[in-house]
Amino acid sequence: MTLNDAVLGKEYIIDAIDTDGDEEMESFLFSLGCYSGEKITVVDKKRNLVVAIKDARYNIDPELASAINI
């Protein structure tokens, strides 16, 4: 399942990043700390998702969230 399907407040482990070959998106997600094996939590869902990775929070859009498999 993707991050868009995550339950608020539940911690997940990133299974894979699937950007369909979009190296720029993959590089951006990696710079946020999104890579296989990393823990991630969805803190809020409205139009975009607020996610917690390590000790930081990021606001990501549904397109980016759909590339993150948990």
mmCIF file as gemmi writes it, N, C-alpha and C atoms, coordinates in Angstrom:
data_model
loop_
_atom_site.group_PDB
_atom_site.id
_atom_site.type_symbol
_atom_site.label_atom_id
_atom_site.label_alt_id
_atom_site.label_comp_id
_atom_site.label_asym_id
_atom_site.label_entity_id
_atom_site.label_seq_id
_atom_site.pdbx_PDB_ins_code
_atom_site.Cartn_x
_atom_site.Cartn_y
_atom_site.Cartn_z
_atom_site.occupancy
_atom_site.B_iso_or_equiv
_atom_site.pdbx_formal_charge
_atom_site.auth_seq_id
_atom_site.auth_asym_id
_atom_site.pdbx_PDB_model_num
ATOM 1 N N . MET Axp A 1 ? 0.841 -1.18 0 1 0 ? 1 A 1
ATOM 2 C CA . MET Axp A 1 ? 0 0 0 1 0 ? 1 A 1
ATOM 3 C C . MET Axp A 1 ? 0.881 1.237 0 1 0 ? 1 A 1
ATOM 4 N N . THR Axp A 2 ? 0.312 2.339 -0.409 1 0 ? 2 A 1
ATOM 5 C CA . THR Axp A 2 ? 1.096 3.574 -0.466 1 0 ? 2 A 1
ATOM 6 C C . THR Axp A 2 ? 0.829 4.423 0.769 1 0 ? 2 A 1
ATOM 7 N N . LEU Axp A 3 ? 1.598 5.472 0.912 1 0 ? 3 A 1
ATOM 8 C CA . LEU Axp A 3 ? 1.456 6.366 2.052 1 0 ? 3 A 1
ATOM 9 C C . LEU Axp A 3 ? 0.085 7.04 2.063 1 0 ? 3 A 1
ATOM 10 N N . ASN Axp A 4 ? -0.542 7.197 0.909 1 0 ? 4 A 1
ATOM 11 C CA . ASN Axp A 4 ? -1.891 7.78 0.857 1 0 ? 4 A 1
ATOM 12 C C . ASN Axp A 4 ? -2.909 6.942 1.622 1 0 ? 4 A 1
ATOM 13 N N . ASP Axp A 5 ? -2.637 5.654 1.814 1 0 ? 5 A 1
ATOM 14 C CA . ASP Axp A 5 ? -3.549 4.744 2.506 1 0 ? 5 A 1
ATOM 15 C C . ASP Axp A 5 ? -3.245 4.608 3.995 1 0 ? 5 A 1
ATOM 16 N N . ALA Axp A 6 ? -2.255 5.315 4.475 1 0 ? 6 A 1
ATOM 17 C CA . ALA Axp A 6 ? -1.818 5.177 5.863 1 0 ? 6 A 1
ATOM 18 C C . ALA Axp A 6 ? -2.842 5.722 6.848 1 0 ? 6 A 1
ATOM 19 N N . VAL Axp A 7 ? -2.848 5.13 8.033 1 0 ? 7 A 1
ATOM 20 C CA . VAL Axp A 7 ? -3.697 5.576 9.129 1 0 ? 7 A 1
ATOM 21 C C . VAL Axp A 7 ? -2.942 6.669 9.888 1 0 ? 7 A 1
ATOM 22 N N . LEU Axp A 8 ? -3.66 7.733 10.24 1 0 ? 8 A 1
ATOM 23 C CA . LEU Axp A 8 ? -3.034 8.828 10.983 1 0 ? 8 A 1
ATOM 24 C C . LEU Axp A 8 ? -2.43 8.34 12.292 1 0 ? 8 A 1
ATOM 25 N N . GLY Axp A 9 ? -1.214 8.778 12.561 1 0 ? 9 A 1
ATOM 26 C CA . GLY Axp A 9 ? -0.562 8.495 13.824 1 0 ? 9 A 1
ATOM 27 C C . GLY Axp A 9 ? 0.112 7.14 13.924 1 0 ? 9 A 1
ATOM 28 N N . LYS Axp A 10 ? -0.089 6.263 12.975 1 0 ? 10 A 1
ATOM 29 C CA . LYS Axp A 10 ? 0.53 4.938 13.027 1 0 ? 10 A 1
ATOM 30 C C . LYS Axp A 10 ? 1.891 4.984 12.337 1 0 ? 10 A 1
ATOM 31 N N . GLU Axp A 11 ? 2.887 4.386 12.974 1 0 ? 11 A 1
ATOM 32 C CA . GLU Axp A 11 ? 4.237 4.355 12.402 1 0 ? 11 A 1
ATOM 33 C C . GLU Axp A 11 ? 4.359 3.198 11.41 1 0 ? 11 A 1
ATOM 34 N N . TYR Axp A 12 ? 4.922 3.486 10.265 1 0 ? 12 A 1
ATOM 35 C CA . TYR Axp A 12 ? 5.134 2.491 9.216 1 0 ? 12 A 1
ATOM 36 C C . TYR Axp A 12 ? 6.608 2.453 8.86 1 0 ? 12 A 1
ATOM 37 N N . ILE Axp A 13 ? 7.007 1.387 8.196 1 0 ? 13 A 1
ATOM 38 C CA . ILE Axp A 13 ? 8.363 1.285 7.661 1 0 ? 13 A 1
ATOM 39 C C . ILE Axp A 13 ? 8.255 1.337 6.14 1 0 ? 13 A 1
ATOM 40 N N . ILE Axp A 14 ? 9.051 2.187 5.531 1 0 ? 14 A 1
ATOM 41 C CA . ILE Axp A 14 ? 9.023 2.337 4.077 1 0 ? 14 A 1
ATOM 42 C C . ILE Axp A 14 ? 9.54 1.049 3.455 1 0 ? 14 A 1
ATOM 43 N N . ASP Axp A 15 ? 8.717 0.455 2.609 1 0 ? 15 A 1
ATOM 44 C CA . ASP Axp A 15 ? 9.071 -0.783 1.925 1 0 ? 15 A 1
ATOM 45 C C . ASP Axp A 15 ? 9.883 -0.492 0.665 1 0 ? 15 A 1
ATOM 46 N N . ALA Axp A 16 ? 9.428 0.493 -0.107 1 0 ? 16 A 1
ATOM 47 C CA . ALA Axp A 16 ? 10.104 0.836 -1.363 1 0 ? 16 A 1
ATOM 48 C C . ALA Axp A 16 ? 9.653 2.217 -1.818 1 0 ? 16 A 1
ATOM 49 N N . ILE Axp A 17 ? 10.463 2.802 -2.684 1 0 ? 17 A 1
ATOM 50 C CA . ILE Axp A 17 ? 10.122 4.062 -3.345 1 0 ? 17 A 1
ATOM 51 C C . ILE Axp A 17 ? 9.936 3.738 -4.821 1 0 ? 17 A 1
ATOM 52 N N . ASP Axp A 18 ? 8.755 4.029 -5.351 1 0 ? 18 A 1
ATOM 53 C CA . ASP Axp A 18 ? 8.439 3.71 -6.749 1 0 ? 18 A 1
ATOM 54 C C . ASP Axp A 18 ? 8.1 4.997 -7.494 1 0 ? 18 A 1
ATOM 55 N N . THR Axp A 19 ? 9.099 5.583 -8.16 1 0 ? 19 A 1
ATOM 56 C CA . THR Axp A 19 ? 8.904 6.854 -8.859 1 0 ? 19 A 1
ATOM 57 C C . THR Axp A 19 ? 8.779 6.67 -10.365 1 0 ? 19 A 1
ATOM 58 N N . ASP Axp A 20 ? 8.664 5.438 -10.83 1 0 ? 20 A 1
ATOM 59 C CA . ASP Axp A 20 ? 8.563 5.149 -12.268 1 0 ? 20 A 1
ATOM 60 C C . ASP Axp A 20 ? 9.698 5.791 -13.067 1 0 ? 20 A 1
ATOM 61 N N . GLY Axp A 21 ? 10.897 5.747 -12.5 1 0 ? 21 A 1
ATOM 62 C CA . GLY Axp A 21 ? 12.063 6.255 -13.216 1 0 ? 21 A 1
ATOM 63 C C . GLY Axp A 21 ? 12.295 7.746 -13.106 1 0 ? 21 A 1
ATOM 64 N N . ASP Axp A 22 ? 11.485 8.46 -12.321 1 0 ? 22 A 1
ATOM 65 C CA . ASP Axp A 22 ? 11.654 9.903 -12.147 1 0 ? 22 A 1
ATOM 66 C C . ASP Axp A 22 ? 12.786 10.136 -11.141 1 0 ? 22 A 1
ATOM 67 N N . GLU Axp A 23 ? 13.992 10.341 -11.664 1 0 ? 23 A 1
ATOM 68 C CA . GLU Axp A 23 ? 15.169 10.476 -10.81 1 0 ? 23 A 1
ATOM 69 C C . GLU Axp A 23 ? 15.111 11.723 -9.928 1 0 ? 23 A 1
ATOM 70 N N . GLU Axp A 24 ? 14.506 12.79 -10.432 1 0 ? 24 A 1
ATOM 71 C CA . GLU Axp A 24 ? 14.401 14.021 -9.649 1 0 ? 24 A 1
ATOM 72 C C . GLU Axp A 24 ? 13.525 13.794 -8.417 1 0 ? 24 A 1
ATOM 73 N N . MET Axp A 25 ? 12.378 13.106 -8.592 1 0 ? 25 A 1
ATOM 74 C CA . MET Axp A 25 ? 11.489 12.822 -7.473 1 0 ? 25 A 1
ATOM 75 C C . MET Axp A 25 ? 12.174 11.877 -6.48 1 0 ? 25 A 1
ATOM 76 N N . GLU Axp A 26 ? 12.853 10.87 -7.014 1 0 ? 26 A 1
ATOM 77 C CA . GLU Axp A 26 ? 13.543 9.918 -6.144 1 0 ? 26 A 1
ATOM 78 C C . GLU Axp A 26 ? 14.635 10.608 -5.326 1 0 ? 26 A 1
ATOM 79 N N . SER Axp A 27 ? 15.373 11.49 -5.954 1 0 ? 27 A 1
ATOM 80 C CA . SER Axp A 27 ? 16.421 12.241 -5.272 1 0 ? 27 A 1
ATOM 81 C C . SER Axp A 27 ? 15.829 13.143 -4.197 1 0 ? 27 A 1
ATOM 82 N N . PHE Axp A 28 ? 14.717 13.794 -4.507 1 0 ? 28 A 1
ATOM 83 C CA . PHE Axp A 28 ? 14.057 14.673 -3.546 1 0 ? 28 A 1
ATOM 84 C C . PHE Axp A 28 ? 13.592 13.881 -2.322 1 0 ? 28 A 1
ATOM 85 N N . LEU Axp A 29 ? 12.931 12.75 -2.557 1 0 ? 29 A 1
ATOM 86 C CA . LEU Axp A 29 ? 12.448 11.929 -1.446 1 0 ? 29 A 1
ATOM 87 C C . LEU Axp A 29 ? 13.617 11.426 -0.596 1 0 ? 29 A 1
ATOM 88 N N . PHE Axp A 30 ? 14.718 11.036 -1.247 1 0 ? 30 A 1
ATOM 89 C CA . PHE Axp A 30 ? 15.895 10.583 -0.512 1 0 ? 30 A 1
ATOM 90 C C . PHE Axp A 30 ? 16.45 11.705 0.361 1 0 ? 30 A 1
ATOM 91 N N . SER Axp A 31 ? 16.427 12.943 -0.149 1 0 ? 31 A 1
ATOM 92 C CA . SER Axp A 31 ? 16.936 14.08 0.626 1 0 ? 31 A 1
ATOM 93 C C . SER Axp A 31 ? 16.09 14.343 1.873 1 0 ? 31 A 1
ATOM 94 N N . LEU Axp A 32 ? 14.807 13.92 1.834 1 0 ? 32 A 1
ATOM 95 C CA . LEU Axp A 32 ? 13.937 14.057 3.006 1 0 ? 32 A 1
ATOM 96 C C . LEU Axp A 32 ? 14.155 12.92 4.005 1 0 ? 32 A 1
ATOM 97 N N . GLY Axp A 33 ? 14.859 11.896 3.589 1 0 ? 33 A 1
ATOM 98 C CA . GLY Axp A 33 ? 15.056 10.74 4.451 1 0 ? 33 A 1
ATOM 99 C C . GLY Axp A 33 ? 14.126 9.59 4.12 1 0 ? 33 A 1
ATOM 100 N N . CYS Axp A 34 ? 13.429 9.697 2.988 1 0 ? 34 A 1
ATOM 101 C CA . CYS Axp A 34 ? 12.514 8.641 2.54 1 0 ? 34 A 1
ATOM 102 C C . CYS Axp A 34 ? 13.282 7.606 1.739 1 0 ? 34 A 1
ATOM 103 N N . TYR Axp A 35 ? 13.583 6.494 2.371 1 0 ? 35 A 1
ATOM 104 C CA . TYR Axp A 35 ? 14.215 5.394 1.666 1 0 ? 35 A 1
ATOM 105 C C . TYR Axp A 35 ? 13.826 4.099 2.366 1 0 ? 35 A 1
ATOM 106 N N . SER Axp A 36 ? 14.007 3.013 1.683 1 0 ? 36 A 1
ATOM 107 C CA . SER Axp A 36 ? 13.606 1.7 2.171 1 0 ? 36 A 1
ATOM 108 C C . SER Axp A 36 ? 14.174 1.418 3.559 1 0 ? 36 A 1
ATOM 109 N N . GLY Axp A 37 ? 13.304 0.974 4.458 1 0 ? 37 A 1
ATOM 110 C CA . GLY Axp A 37 ? 13.715 0.635 5.811 1 0 ? 37 A 1
ATOM 111 C C . GLY Axp A 37 ? 13.537 1.748 6.823 1 0 ? 37 A 1
ATOM 112 N N . GLU Axp A 38 ? 13.276 2.965 6.373 1 0 ? 38 A 1
ATOM 113 C CA . GLU Axp A 38 ? 13.119 4.108 7.271 1 0 ? 38 A 1
ATOM 114 C C . GLU Axp A 38 ? 11.7 4.145 7.839 1 0 ? 38 A 1
ATOM 115 N N . LYS Axp A 39 ? 11.56 4.603 9.083 1 0 ? 39 A 1
ATOM 116 C CA . LYS Axp A 39 ? 10.245 4.735 9.714 1 0 ? 39 A 1
ATOM 117 C C . LYS Axp A 39 ? 9.606 6.047 9.277 1 0 ? 39 A 1
ATOM 118 N N . ILE Axp A 40 ? 8.263 6.007 9.082 1 0 ? 40 A 1
ATOM 119 C CA . ILE Axp A 40 ? 7.524 7.193 8.663 1 0 ? 40 A 1
ATOM 120 C C . ILE Axp A 40 ? 6.144 7.163 9.306 1 0 ? 40 A 1
ATOM 121 N N . THR Axp A 41 ? 5.653 8.323 9.705 1 0 ? 41 A 1
ATOM 122 C CA . THR Axp A 41 ? 4.338 8.452 10.324 1 0 ? 41 A 1
ATOM 123 C C . THR Axp A 41 ? 3.583 9.585 9.65 1 0 ? 41 A 1
ATOM 124 N N . VAL Axp A 42 ? 2.313 9.339 9.303 1 0 ? 42 A 1
ATOM 125 C CA . VAL Axp A 42 ? 1.466 10.41 8.773 1 0 ? 42 A 1
ATOM 126 C C . VAL Axp A 42 ? 0.851 11.118 9.969 1 0 ? 42 A 1
ATOM 127 N N . VAL Axp A 43 ? 1.172 12.401 10.118 1 0 ? 43 A 1
ATOM 128 C CA . VAL Axp A 43 ? 0.728 13.19 11.253 1 0 ? 43 A 1
ATOM 129 C C . VAL Axp A 43 ? -0.599 13.877 10.97 1 0 ? 43 A 1
ATOM 130 N N . ASP Axp A 44 ? -0.818 14.281 9.715 1 0 ? 44 A 1
ATOM 131 C CA . ASP Axp A 44 ? -2.048 14.983 9.347 1 0 ? 44 A 1
ATOM 132 C C . ASP Axp A 44 ? -2.346 14.743 7.882 1 0 ? 44 A 1
ATOM 133 N N . LYS Axp A 45 ? -3.639 14.694 7.554 1 0 ? 45 A 1
ATOM 134 C CA . LYS Axp A 45 ? -4.08 14.542 6.165 1 0 ? 45 A 1
ATOM 135 C C . LYS Axp A 45 ? -5.164 15.574 5.899 1 0 ? 45 A 1
ATOM 136 N N . LYS Axp A 46 ? -4.911 16.437 4.965 1 0 ? 46 A 1
ATOM 137 C CA . LYS Axp A 46 ? -5.938 17.337 4.461 1 0 ? 46 A 1
ATOM 138 C C . LYS Axp A 46 ? -5.792 17.285 2.955 1 0 ? 46 A 1
ATOM 139 N N . ARG Axp A 47 ? -5.431 18.369 2.325 1 0 ? 47 A 1
ATOM 140 C CA . ARG Axp A 47 ? -5.14 18.314 0.89 1 0 ? 47 A 1
ATOM 141 C C . ARG Axp A 47 ? -3.813 17.597 0.674 1 0 ? 47 A 1
ATOM 142 N N . ASN Axp A 48 ? -2.829 17.936 1.489 1 0 ? 48 A 1
ATOM 143 C CA . ASN Axp A 48 ? -1.519 17.289 1.461 1 0 ? 48 A 1
ATOM 144 C C . ASN Axp A 48 ? -1.342 16.468 2.728 1 0 ? 48 A 1
ATOM 145 N N . LEU Axp A 49 ? -0.269 15.714 2.798 1 0 ? 49 A 1
ATOM 146 C CA . LEU Axp A 49 ? 0.026 14.914 3.977 1 0 ? 49 A 1
ATOM 147 C C . LEU Axp A 49 ? 1.193 15.537 4.732 1 0 ? 49 A 1
ATOM 148 N N . VAL Axp A 50 ? 1.08 15.565 6.042 1 0 ? 50 A 1
ATOM 149 C CA . VAL Axp A 50 ? 2.196 15.967 6.89 1 0 ? 50 A 1
ATOM 150 C C . VAL Axp A 50 ? 2.77 14.674 7.444 1 0 ? 50 A 1
ATOM 151 N N . VAL Axp A 51 ? 4.047 14.439 7.158 1 0 ? 51 A 1
ATOM 152 C CA . VAL Axp A 51 ? 4.683 13.201 7.599 1 0 ? 51 A 1
ATOM 153 C C . VAL Axp A 51 ? 5.862 13.498 8.518 1 0 ? 51 A 1
ATOM 154 N N . ALA Axp A 52 ? 6.098 12.586 9.438 1 0 ? 52 A 1
ATOM 155 C CA . ALA Axp A 52 ? 7.248 12.688 10.336 1 0 ? 52 A 1
ATOM 156 C C . ALA Axp A 52 ? 8.248 11.62 9.928 1 0 ? 52 A 1
ATOM 157 N N . ILE Axp A 53 ? 9.465 12.058 9.64 1 0 ? 53 A 1
ATOM 158 C CA . ILE Axp A 53 ? 10.574 11.176 9.302 1 0 ? 53 A 1
ATOM 159 C C . ILE Axp A 53 ? 11.734 11.58 10.194 1 0 ? 53 A 1
ATOM 160 N N . LYS Axp A 54 ? 12.24 10.623 10.965 1 0 ? 54 A 1
ATOM 161 C CA . LYS Axp A 54 ? 13.273 10.902 11.964 1 0 ? 54 A 1
ATOM 162 C C . LYS Axp A 54 ? 12.75 11.995 12.889 1 0 ? 54 A 1
ATOM 163 N N . ASP Axp A 55 ? 13.431 13.108 13.033 1 0 ? 55 A 1
ATOM 164 C CA . ASP Axp A 55 ? 12.998 14.174 13.932 1 0 ? 55 A 1
ATOM 165 C C . ASP Axp A 55 ? 12.421 15.377 13.194 1 0 ? 55 A 1
ATOM 166 N N . ALA Axp A 56 ? 12.005 15.193 11.947 1 0 ? 56 A 1
ATOM 167 C CA . ALA Axp A 56 ? 11.505 16.311 11.146 1 0 ? 56 A 1
ATOM 168 C C . ALA Axp A 56 ? 10.109 16.003 10.604 1 0 ? 56 A 1
ATOM 169 N N . ARG Axp A 57 ? 9.39 17.067 10.261 1 0 ? 57 A 1
ATOM 170 C CA . ARG Axp A 57 ? 8.073 16.934 9.632 1 0 ? 57 A 1
ATOM 171 C C . ARG Axp A 57 ? 8.1 17.614 8.278 1 0 ? 57 A 1
ATOM 172 N N . TYR Axp A 58 ? 7.423 16.97 7.32 1 0 ? 58 A 1
ATOM 173 C CA . TYR Axp A 58 ? 7.387 17.488 5.957 1 0 ? 58 A 1
ATOM 174 C C . TYR Axp A 58 ? 5.961 17.463 5.442 1 0 ? 58 A 1
ATOM 175 N N . ASN Axp A 59 ? 5.645 18.419 4.597 1 0 ? 59 A 1
ATOM 176 C CA . ASN Axp A 59 ? 4.353 18.503 3.934 1 0 ? 59 A 1
ATOM 177 C C . ASN Axp A 59 ? 4.558 17.993 2.513 1 0 ? 59 A 1
ATOM 178 N N . ILE Axp A 60 ? 3.924 16.869 2.165 1 0 ? 60 A 1
ATOM 179 C CA . ILE Axp A 60 ? 4.09 16.31 0.829 1 0 ? 60 A 1
ATOM 180 C C . ILE Axp A 60 ? 2.738 16.165 0.154 1 0 ? 60 A 1
ATOM 181 N N . ASP Axp A 61 ? 2.735 16.282 -1.171 1 0 ? 61 A 1
ATOM 182 C CA . ASP Axp A 61 ? 1.483 16.176 -1.905 1 0 ? 61 A 1
ATOM 183 C C . ASP Axp A 61 ? 1.147 14.704 -2.173 1 0 ? 61 A 1
ATOM 184 N N . PRO Axp A 62 ? -0.103 14.42 -2.572 1 0 ? 62 A 1
ATOM 185 C CA . PRO Axp A 62 ? -0.516 13.032 -2.816 1 0 ? 62 A 1
ATOM 186 C C . PRO Axp A 62 ? 0.302 12.317 -3.892 1 0 ? 62 A 1
ATOM 187 N N . GLU Axp A 63 ? 0.831 13.045 -4.877 1 0 ? 63 A 1
ATOM 188 C CA . GLU Axp A 63 ? 1.651 12.426 -5.91 1 0 ? 63 A 1
ATOM 189 C C . GLU Axp A 63 ? 2.934 11.839 -5.317 1 0 ? 63 A 1
ATOM 190 N N . LEU Axp A 64 ? 3.59 12.614 -4.444 1 0 ? 64 A 1
ATOM 191 C CA . LEU Axp A 64 ? 4.786 12.11 -3.772 1 0 ? 64 A 1
ATOM 192 C C . LEU Axp A 64 ? 4.433 10.951 -2.843 1 0 ? 64 A 1
ATOM 193 N N . ALA Axp A 65 ? 3.326 11.091 -2.13 1 0 ? 65 A 1
ATOM 194 C CA . ALA Axp A 65 ? 2.905 10.042 -1.193 1 0 ? 65 A 1
ATOM 195 C C . ALA Axp A 65 ? 2.608 8.734 -1.911 1 0 ? 65 A 1
ATOM 196 N N . SER Axp A 66 ? 2.109 8.824 -3.145 1 0 ? 66 A 1
ATOM 197 C CA . SER Axp A 66 ? 1.796 7.607 -3.892 1 0 ? 66 A 1
ATOM 198 C C . SER Axp A 66 ? 3.055 6.859 -4.335 1 0 ? 66 A 1
ATOM 199 N N . ALA Axp A 67 ? 4.197 7.515 -4.31 1 0 ? 67 A 1
ATOM 200 C CA . ALA Axp A 67 ? 5.463 6.87 -4.688 1 0 ? 67 A 1
ATOM 201 C C . ALA Axp A 67 ? 6.101 6.142 -3.516 1 0 ? 67 A 1
ATOM 202 N N . ILE Axp A 68 ? 5.565 6.344 -2.306 1 0 ? 68 A 1
ATOM 203 C CA . ILE Axp A 68 ? 6.137 5.744 -1.104 1 0 ? 68 A 1
ATOM 204 C C . ILE Axp A 68 ? 5.299 4.525 -0.711 1 0 ? 68 A 1
ATOM 205 N N . ASN Axp A 69 ? 5.881 3.344 -0.86 1 0 ? 69 A 1
ATOM 206 C CA . ASN Axp A 69 ? 5.191 2.104 -0.484 1 0 ? 69 A 1
ATOM 207 C C . ASN Axp A 69 ? 5.554 1.73 0.942 1 0 ? 69 A 1
ATOM 208 N N . ILE Axp A 70 ? 4.516 1.42 1.716 1 0 ? 70 A 1
ATOM 209 C CA . ILE Axp A 70 ? 4.73 1.055 3.123 1 0 ? 70 A 1
ATOM 210 C C . ILE Axp A 70 ? 4.222 -0.349 3.382 1 0 ? 70 A 1
